[in-house]
Amino acid sequence: MRLIQRRIDVSAARMSKRILFLVNGLGLGNSTRCHAVIQHLIGQGASVSVVTSGNGAWYFQNQSGLAAVYEIEPLYYGVGGESLSVRKTLTSALDLIKIARRNAKLTEGFVSAAQPDVVVADSVYSVLGIRKRGIPLLAINNADIVHQSYRRFANPPSSIRAQFYCIEEMDYLF
């Protein structure tokens, strides 16, 4: 069996699509991963807007070529001392739910303003309104790699178990 590669020539039918990225702004991994894709899409003629928070808002406001950058409230992990705390994150659940609801309303407004043909989400789950509108929704993240890598360990450290099951595995399932 031999592998046959085909290159799709997207430049032949230059994009004129409006694409809205929903990017989790906690840290910069999501932002830089999405930015690599965004640069390519803009190069192909797409109009790209970004909805993000926290570090993501700082990162994207300095990037050229974007149609718009919209900011929502950041979600957060609870911290105990100098490390992340699942217990403190869970005790913040009510506050996080309120933030998520406010963000969903804000995102609805941004979707109306951007009028996207496609929405791309990276660890943002306020997508119910997008699905109701019938806008195609794509998810981009590295959850499959995290999932597979974690499963390779015979006895993973208990210190990362909660992070894996409560955060990473939820990304994978989404």
N, C-alpha and C positions, 0 to 999 in steps of 0.2 A: 504494500500500500504506500502511495506517495502523497505527500502533502502538496496541495495545489493552492497557491496564494493568488488572490485577485485583488488588485488595487482599485478601489472605487474612486473615480475622478469626480470629486465634489465641485471642483472649480469649473467644470463644464456647465453646470447649472448653478451658478453662484447663488448662495443663500440670500434670501431677503426675509428670513424668519426673525421673529421677535422671541427671544429666549429669556426666561426669568430664572435665575439661580437662587435657591434658598440655601444659605450656607451657615452652618453652626459656627459661631464666632468664638467659641471657647478654645483657646490655643490658636495656632496658625496652620495646623496640618490640613484641616478641611479647606481653608482659604487658599493655600498654595496649590493643593491638588486641583481644586476647581479652577484656579487661575490658569493653570496649564491648558485645560480644556477650553476655557473662555478665550484665551489668546488665539487658539486655532480657529474657533468659531467666528471671532471678529475678523480674522484674516480671510475667512471665506464669505464675508459680507453680512453676517448675522448682526442684529442689534441686540446687545446683551445688557440686562439690568441685573442687579444683585440686591437681595434682601439678606441682611446679616446683623450681627451684634458684636459687642465687645471688641476684642482684638481684630475680628474680621472687618468691622466698620473702619477701624484705623488703617488696616491693610488696604482695603479696596478703595478708600477715598484718595489714595495716592497712585492709583493705577489709571493709565490713560485708555481711551477707547470705549469706556463703558457708557451706555445711554443714561443710566441712573444708578445710584447707590442709596438704598433705603435702609434705615436703621430700626431694629426692634430691640426690646429689652433682652439682656443676656440671661440665660439660664446658668446655674452654677452648681458646683459640687460643694458639699459641706466639708469644712476643714477642721481637723483636730490637731492642734500643735502645728507641725510643719508638713503634715501628710493629709491626704484625702480621707474622709471619714464617711463610710456608708451610713452609719447611725445618724450622723448630723445631716447628711443628705436626705435621709428618710424623714427626719423630724422637720425638715424644711419643705416637705411634700406639698402642704397646703399653699405655701407661698409660691412654689414652683408651678403649681396648677393655675394659680391666679395669673402669673406671668404668661404662661402658655395660652391662656384664654385671651389676654390682652394682645398677645402677639398674633394670635389667629385673626382677630379683628383688624389689626394693623395690616397684616398680610393680605387680607381680603381687599383692603383699599389699594394696596400696592399692585395687586393683580389687576384691579380695575384700571389703574393708571397706566400700567405697562402693556395691557392687552396682549399677553404672550400667546404664541402659537404652541409653545412647549414650556413646561416647568421642570427644572432639574433640582432635586433636593439632595443635600449631603448632610445627613444627621439632623434634619429638621422634619418634624412630624405634624406640623399644623397644615395638613393637606386636604382635610375633609371638604372645605369650600372649593378647592381646585378640582377635586374629583367630581363634585356636584355640577360644576360648570362644564365638565366633559373635556377639559384641557388635558392632553397627554402629559403624564407624569413619569419622569425617569429618576431613579435613585443612583447616586454615585457615592461609593465609599470603599474602604478596604476591609470591611467586616468579614468577608469570606477568607481573607488571608489570616486575620486574627483568629477566627474560628478554627481554621485548619491547623494553625500553629499551636494553639492551646491544646487541641485534641492529641497532638503528637506526644505530649508529655505524659509519662506514666503516672507521675505524682506531682501535679503542679503545686506551687506554694500556696498555702491557705491564705496568705496575705493578698493575693490577687484574685481569689475566687469570687468575692462579692462584686468586684469591678467587672470581671468577665461576665458573670451571669446577669447582673442588673443593668449593665451599660452595653458592653460589646455584643453580647448575645442578642439583645433587643435590636441593635443595629442590623445584625445578621438576619434576624427574622423579618425585619421590615423590608 
